[in-house]
Amino acid sequence: MEVHYEGRLDNGEVFDASRPRGAPLSFKVGAGTVIKGFDMCVMGLPQGGTRKLRVEAADAYGEVKEEMIIKVPKANAPEGLTVGAMVQLGGNIPAVVVAVDEESVTIDANSPLAGKPLTFDVEVMKIVKGNALMQATFGMGCFWGPELRFQRVPGVISTIVGYSQGATSPEETTYEKVCSGMTGHNEVVQVTYDPSEVSYDSLLDVFFQGHNPTQLNGQGNDMGSQYRSGIYCHNGEQLAAAKAGMDKWNKEKYGGKIVSEIEEINNFVEAEDYHQGYLAKGGRNGRAQDASKGCNDPIRCYG
């Protein structure tokens, strides 16, 4: 589904809107890639349909969790922190400094919208039948940048980042364990796309152009098997296309040096909520990057 929307707080402040960015939001209804309240807002609307709905915090970004507000002795915190500064907690969880005194620094890892009812105005621009959609999965290093890259591709309906090709059960698979290199998982982005608008071959081109497929077990300074280059296929047609795509790019650009693994997808586990849409939501520095279709702004890999 493609939707234009505007989101407001109860005081009338607009916290997000799609039209200033030009392109509507593309997502799969019920796939868990948007908050529950937004799914509720568009559910059942026809193409061209509109709705205004106020959703409570429980169906938006949840209530404020006190355990996510942490007071740190000032001696243990980086120097120079001021109220409003963005920081990164363990596991790359983004947080903001909410108070500083002579003895301590208070850090809040809740979403800035936690505890707040939200009102959405939506207009459905396009509906694609779910049975016409397909999935593709790629490993291209740290999954934040590749997700944003695919979010910008026309015809991509939704993206989910996660972990694939590992040995541990979903319950045992966490970001910290994957980063240890002991689970065998790779960081991946799973793309839901409309094949009438974008072909799998075109997605392969995004893959081969969007990272260095000749680097083994890493991308740039991110080293480890969890950052390996890989194409994880959902059917035999994708498997054949991936092998043909590798041959093409080896001949045209990489001189036979591509080390990307090509395998059937196995044991995909969705990553934690805070990883989803990470760069579009602000990344480490709280500066949201444009995820609109066709955008070619440089991607700041960590925000």
Buried (B, 14 or more C-beta within 10 A) or exposed (E): BBBBBBBBEEEEEEEBEBEEBEBBBBBBBEBBBBBBBBBBBBEEBEEEEEBEBEBEBEBBBBEBEEEBBBEBEBEEBEEEBEEEBBBBBEEBBBBBBBEBEEEBBBBBBBBBBBBBBBBBBBBBBBBBEEEEBBBBBBBBBBBBBBBBBBBBBEBBBBBBBBBBBBEBEEEEBBBEBBBEBEBBBBBBBBBBBBBEBBEBEBBBBBBBEBBBBBBEBBBEEBBBBBBBBBBBBBEEEBBEBBEEBBEBBBEEEBEEEBBBEBBEBEBBBBBBEBBBBBBBBBBBBBEBBBBBBEBEEEBBBBB
